[in-house]
Amino acid sequence: MNYLLQPKKYQSLMSDEGSKAIMDKTIAFFEKMGKTRITEDYNKKVWYREFIDFIGKEQIFAKLLTPSQYGGGDPDCRWDTARNSEYSELLAFYGLGYWYCFQVSILGLGPIWMSPNEKAKQKAADLLKKGAIFAFGLSEKTHGADIYSTETSLTPKTDGTWVANGEKYYIGNGNEAEMVSTLGKVKDGTDDYTFFVTNYRHKAYELKKNVISHQEYVSNFALHDYPIGEDDILSRGPHAWDSALNTVNIGKFNIGPASLGVAEHCFYEAITHAANRVLYGIPVTAMPHVKKNFMDAWLRIVGMKLYQRRATDYFRNATAQDRRYLLYNPTSKMKVTLQAEDVINLLWEVIAAKGFEKDTYFSLGASDIRGPSKLEGTVHVNVQLIRKFMKNYFFNAAAYPPVAPDFSLKDDLFLFNQGPTKGLGSVQFHDYKPVFDANKQLPNVAIFIKQIELFRELLEKAGPDKAQDMDPLFSLPLGEMFSIVVYGQLILEQAKFDNIDPDVLNQIFDFMVRDFARFALQIYGMHNTKDEQRAYCKDIMLIKAAGDDAQYERVWNKYVYVLNGEYAMNE
């Protein structure tokens, strides 16, 4: 069994023929384009016109990003998080830039589908059918995504219309987006937030530049008395504020799958290169440190896939009464993206100079992989968000009905009606302990349980004081440790559904134990850590994973080394 995405033996997670066709057509498009063309376009920073023409011709974005209500009877139109996650992984497997076009279209559509403006929704659906792309005009140069400080203004005129003025920065697709969901403040004495729609073709829309050196177009644009009518207003007041944050919630969830796709393609290139090289008279992959890097990289990829798949079920089944996704989402954004960076680092240590060669996918992936962890909130922002849930997660569990694996052919409409973005501290979670206990026959899961128990006791008996809580140097590694527990929980939940080989699962928890100890060491070494806290951290650090050489070799031979030559993109 190959746990990694393999385009030439592709098996979609979706059961319906329409979704399978979307994936298969996309694979065929990229494999026909070939690696030479993809790498050359990347290096020359060529805007991906051919890709945009393809998604228009095949109605790809129209099918993936139009809720069925607005799909005009097309049975393949729905907003399905499971399907969008799968597509994100597939696009990034071929290049993060192609995924980015999809991602920022998702963000641009968020405030539209959340809006009560039916004309705008129908317009978006019609444009999607015509192959349009979309953009999310939120960030500004001086303030970034600090929407409190938004300077873009919407000023009323005497005839009941408005004019928009201001500059936006870091706006993906801003060069060709037919609808740019733009955030501003109404200058009528209320200072209300508002989302309104602009279009890149209008003479009052000045496209100033691409702010990055890439084939993606991340625009800086300015509005100069841009006329806005009633039909262009998406939302106003608290609804606009909530639309901004809730749209980010939706978009954020596609970032983990993108990192995963990049890591998978890089893995294939790296192991095929290394397995076919002989240095100092022995194959490179026979060297213990090289084997270790590939093992760790592969196991981390499998962990990423298991976590992301299970988190998708909670995302799809979210309701106003079940908001567990609000923890699992930033954990995906923060944890999966950083795991992908670790994977690239591990692989690059092996292939060394090969990773710089401009005709490899690896050179693209290595250049781009640092990006996802910095989109839709930095790691630090997402860790601090995660920490809001820590108390209830450990000390105030609630009963929920089981959430089954969800590949149903339905719209995830709650995402467009998430409600006010507050009350995070009141969100409750099901008890994490049973799934760990059900796997404690695996030595490294049992060891991880001991670490969790010590961590929980640290929080209960020697938790951070107010000053430590406000100090990111202390609170961030604490939040990282919490995220590893959440990560492990969902990995185990998904492993049961996928019937994962216990050997693989035990080896995954080998690196989980090591990672947990590493963050305990960070807290131990802080100058403001108290002696009692330091004692807990010391106990956590001194717990080591259980080695099993025979098991290690089984996983290496059965799952990892066999990926030598398993996939190479068409030239």
Secondary structure, 3 states (H helix, E strand, C coil): CCCCCCHHHCCCCCCCHHHHHHHHHHHHHHHHHHHHHHHHHHHHCCCCHHHHHHHHHCCHHHHHHCCHHHCCCCCCCCCCHHHHHHHHHHHHHHCHHHHHHHHHHHHHHHHHHCCCCHHHHHHHHHHHHCCCCEEEECCECCCECCHHHCCCEEEECCCCCEEEEEEEEEEECCCCCCEEEEEEEECCCCCCEEEEEECCCCCCEEEEEECCCCCCCEEEEEEEEEEECHHHEEEECHHHHHHHHHHHHHHHCCHHHHHHHHHHHHHHHHHHHHHCCEECCEEHHHCHHHHHHHHHHHHHHHHHHHHHHHHHHHHHCCECCECCHHHHHHHHHHHHHHHHHHHHHHHHHHHHHHHHCCCCHHHHHHHHCCCHHHCCCCHHHHHHHHHCCHHHHHHCCCCCCCCCCCCCCCCCHHHHCCCCCCCHHHCCCCCCHHHHHCCCCCHHHHHHHHHHHHHHHHHHHHCCCHHHHHCHHHHHHHHHHHHHHHHHHHHHHHHHHHCCCHHHHHHHHHHHHHHHHHHHHHHHCCCCCCHHHHHHHHHHHCCCCCCCHHHHHHHHHHHHHHHCCCCCCCC
